[in-house]
């Protein structure tokens, strides 16, 4: 499952290429599943979907995501970097926090994404921060 999504993000071209994928730990706590995949490149729309995820009790819930950040380095040209985001709202229960923390690196490595951001609040994943991380501090 993860390899197929990885290929779509990294190698698929054209209008059907996902701009982001949001993952969650399944209810059985034994697997990671794709919650949503979208071709919408609007970062604010992605951020809304990521940060509004809820658990069964309608509390804000943690998620993993990958997002293709597109940016322009002027004379060095346009670039796209896939960024792995671990979203962990402050109110996440300790047990669930530990479960997500223990599987984060496994998923990131399986997806072969080099740039990673851990976010506890919206400030950690505002556009200028994500853009700076994706560009290696060049923007």
Buried (B, 14 or more C-beta within 10 A) or exposed (E): EBEEBBEBBBEEEEEEBBBBBBBBBEEEEEEBEBBBBBEEBEBEEBBEBBBEBEBEEEEBBBBBBBBBBBBEEEEEEEBEBBBBBBBBBEEBEEEBBEBBBEBBEEBBEBBEBEBBBEBBEEEBBEEEBBBBBBBEEEB
